[in-house]
Amino acid sequence: MTEKNFIEKAGRMIRNILGQSSKSSARKIYSNAESADLSLDMSQREKAIYGEDKIRLQKLYEKWAVKESWHLKSQGIPLLLSIDPEIYSNSSVDEATEKKYQDLWEHAQHCVEQDLLLVLNRESPVDEWEATPIDVYKWAAISRVDLPEQLSTLMEFVMMAVLSTVNNPGDSSAGKSQNEASYNSDKEHILGAALAMLATYPEQCMNKKGRLRAENIVSLINENEGSLFAGQTPDLSATAAVDLINKWLEPGP
């Protein structure tokens, strides 16, 4: 895939995440919002432009898409149903949603038994099964689950770029040290922040030729670190962050 084709595809994905039908309409809405109130912080700006529900789902999937694995029962299934796993585990849902959850969980178990859904720890108890986000997403798509648009768009982007960076063999070894685990967590947070900047400030992430620039993305991350990291800024230098995002943006084969 050429750099031009990758950038065009990335642009389409970003516009889909934002719910816009064209680059011009995204530019118009973004410009109007900025001129209307330059004092809006990033969270207020997003809600004003795209709607609170859409932003909630977008941020939910940004958080989970870069993780190495999902606990299938308590994380993967809720995410496929647009439910925050942390909320599902601590509160009740309506009867219709609970039925959807139970039906999908039963289907997932059957598919694992039939080798149609790959889990990482097949020998563990059913309730402890884990799977990669990519495998969960592919299985759900094949099973014709009615997936949220935000998840489908983001996972397509992840399959093209993020997974090869986050889940390299060195990161997934059983004996990795605490420092390595911390470094991998920092990378996940930076990539999640990069996705947020691409979705919120697509034009500012590009140069004058319309090409995505890691330096621009890192600059935006630094400007919005208070909103992005809630006081827990990743311990990654600007140079390392730029290198990481450049690898993420590299065109696939």
C-alpha positions in Angstrom: 0.0 0.0 0.0 1.4 3.4 -1.0 1.7 6.3 1.5 -0.9 8.2 -0.5 -3.4 5.3 -0.4 -2.8 4.8 3.3 -3.4 8.5 4.1 -6.5 8.5 2.0 -7.8 5.4 3.8 -6.9 6.8 7.2 -8.7 10.0 6.3 -11.9 8.0 5.4 -11.6 6.1 8.7 -11.3 9.3 10.7 -14.3 10.9 8.9 -16.3 7.7 9.7 -15.3 7.9 13.3 -16.5 11.5 13.4 -19.7 10.7 11.6 -19.0 13.1 8.7 -19.7 12.3 5.1 -16.9 14.4 3.5 -13.7 16.2 4.3 -15.3 19.6 3.5 -18.2 19.1 5.9 -15.8 18.0 8.7 -13.8 21.2 8.1 -16.9 23.4 8.1 -18.2 22.0 11.4 -14.8 22.1 13.1 -14.2 25.7 12.0 -17.6 26.9 13.1 -17.2 25.3 16.5 -13.8 27.0 16.9 -15.0 30.4 15.9 -18.1 30.1 18.1 -16.2 29.5 21.3 -12.4 29.4 21.4 -12.4 28.9 25.1 -13.9 25.4 24.9 -11.6 22.7 26.3 -11.2 19.5 24.3 -14.0 17.5 26.0 -16.5 20.3 25.6 -15.4 20.9 21.9 -15.9 17.2 21.1 -19.4 17.0 22.7 -20.5 20.2 20.9 -19.4 19.0 17.5 -20.1 15.3 17.5 -22.6 14.5 20.3 -22.1 13.0 23.7 -23.1 9.4 22.9 -20.8 9.2 19.9 -17.9 10.6 21.8 -18.6 8.2 24.7 -18.4 5.2 22.4 -15.4 6.6 20.6 -13.4 7.1 23.8 -14.5 3.7 25.1 -13.1 1.9 22.1 -10.0 4.0 21.9 -9.3 2.9 25.5 -9.8 -0.8 24.8 -8.7 -1.2 21.2 -4.9 -1.0 22.0 -5.0 -3.6 24.7 -3.2 -6.9 24.1 -6.2 -9.1 25.1 -9.8 -8.9 26.3 -11.3 -11.1 29.0 -13.9 -12.6 26.7 -16.9 -12.8 29.1 -16.5 -9.6 31.2 -14.8 -7.4 28.6 -15.2 -8.6 25.0 -18.9 -9.4 25.0 -19.9 -6.1 26.7 -17.8 -4.1 24.3 -19.5 -5.8 21.3 -22.8 -4.6 22.8 -21.6 -0.9 23.3 -21.3 -1.5 27.0 -18.4 -0.3 29.1 -17.1 -3.4 30.8 -16.4 -1.5 34.1 -20.0 -0.3 34.2 -21.4 -3.8 33.3 -19.5 -5.4 36.1 -20.8 -3.0 38.7 -24.4 -2.3 37.8 -27.4 -4.0 36.3 -28.7 -3.6 32.8 -32.2 -3.8 31.3 -33.7 -7.2 30.6 -33.3 -6.9 26.8 -29.6 -6.0 27.0 -29.0 -8.8 29.5 -30.6 -11.3 27.1 -28.4 -10.1 24.2 -25.4 -10.5 26.5 -26.3 -14.0 27.5 -27.1 -15.1 24.0 -23.9 -13.7 22.6 -21.8 -15.3 25.4 -23.4 -18.7 24.8 -22.7 -18.3 21.1 -19.1 -17.4 21.9 -18.6 -20.5 24.0 -20.0 -22.7 21.3 -17.7 -21.1 18.7 -14.6 -21.6 20.9 -15.5 -25.3 21.2 -15.8 -25.5 17.4 -12.5 -23.7 16.9 -14.3 -20.7 15.3 -13.1 -18.3 17.9 -9.5 -18.4 19.1 -8.8 -17.8 22.8 -5.4 -17.5 24.3 -5.9 -19.8 27.3 -8.3 -22.6 26.1 -7.3 -24.8 29.0 -8.4 -22.3 31.6 -12.0 -22.2 33.0 -14.5 -20.8 30.6 -15.1 -17.7 32.7 -11.4 -16.9 32.4 -11.0 -17.1 28.7 -9.1 -14.3 27.0 -8.8 -13.3 23.3 -7.1 -10.6 21.3 -9.3 -7.7 20.3 -8.7 -8.6 16.6 -9.9 -12.1 17.0 -13.0 -11.0 19.0 -13.8 -8.5 16.3 -13.3 -10.8 13.4 -15.4 -13.5 15.0 -18.2 -11.0 15.8 -18.1 -9.7 12.2 -18.3 -13.3 10.8 -21.1 -14.1 13.2 -23.0 -11.1 11.9 -23.2 -9.3 15.3 -24.7 -5.9 14.9 -21.5 -4.0 15.7 -21.2 -0.3 16.7 -19.9 1.8 13.8 -17.2 3.3 16.1 -15.9 -0.2 16.9 -15.9 -1.4 13.3 -14.1 1.7 12.0 -11.5 1.7 14.8 -10.7 -2.0 14.6 -10.1 -1.7 10.9 -7.6 1.0 11.7 -6.1 -1.1 14.4 -5.8 -4.2 12.2 -3.9 -2.1 9.6 -1.5 -0.3 12.0 -1.7 -0.5 15.8 -1.5 -4.2 16.5 1.8 -4.8 14.9 3.3 -2.1 17.0 1.8 -2.9 20.4 1.8 -6.7 20.2 5.3 -7.4 19.0 6.9 -10.6 20.2 9.1 -8.9 22.7 6.1 -7.4 24.5 4.2 -10.6 25.0 6.8 -12.8 26.5 5.7 -14.4 29.8 8.8 -13.3 31.6 8.8 -9.6 30.8 9.9 -7.4 33.7 7.9 -4.7 35.5 9.8 -2.0 33.6 8.9 -3.6 30.3 5.3 -3.9 31.3 5.3 -0.2 32.3 6.9 0.8 29.0 4.3 -1.2 27.1 1.5 0.5 29.1 3.0 3.9 28.2 3.0 3.0 24.5 -0.7 1.9 24.8 -1.6 5.3 26.3 0.3 7.2 23.7 -1.4 5.3 20.8 -4.8 5.8 22.4 -4.1 9.5 22.7 -3.0 9.6 19.1 -6.3 8.1 18.0 -8.1 10.7 20.1 -6.2 13.5 18.4 -6.8 12.0 14.9 -10.5 11.9 15.7 -10.8 15.3 17.3 -8.3 17.4 15.3 -7.8 15.6 12.0 -6.6 18.7 10.0 -4.1 19.8 12.7 -2.6 16.3 12.5 -1.6 16.9 8.9 0.9 19.1 7.2 0.1 21.6 4.4 0.2 18.7 1.9 -2.5 16.8 3.8 -0.2 14.1 5.1 -0.4 12.8 8.7 2.6 14.0 10.7 3.7 12.3 13.9 5.2 15.5 15.2 1.9 17.3 14.8 0.1 14.5 16.7 2.6 14.5 19.5 2.4 18.3 19.8 -1.4 18.0 20.2 -1.0 15.2 22.7 1.2 17.5 24.8 -1.2 20.4 24.6 -4.1 18.2 25.8 -2.3 15.9 28.2 -4.4 17.1 31.1 -7.6 15.9 29.5 -6.0 12.7 28.0 -4.1 11.2 30.9 -5.8 12.6 34.0 -2.5 13.4 35.7 -0.7 10.2 34.8 1.3 11.3 31.8 3.2 8.4 30.1 6.9 8.3 30.8 7.9 8.5 27.1 10.1 11.2 25.6 8.8 13.3 22.7 11.3 11.6 20.3 10.2 8.1 21.4 6.5 9.1 21.0 7.2 10.5 17.5 9.1 7.3 16.5 6.2 5.1 17.9 3.5 7.0 16.0 5.6 7.0 12.8 5.8 3.2 13.0 2.0 3.2 13.6 1.4 5.3 10.5 3.7 3.3 8.2 1.8 1.9 5.2 1.1 -1.8 5.4 2.3 -4.3 2.8 
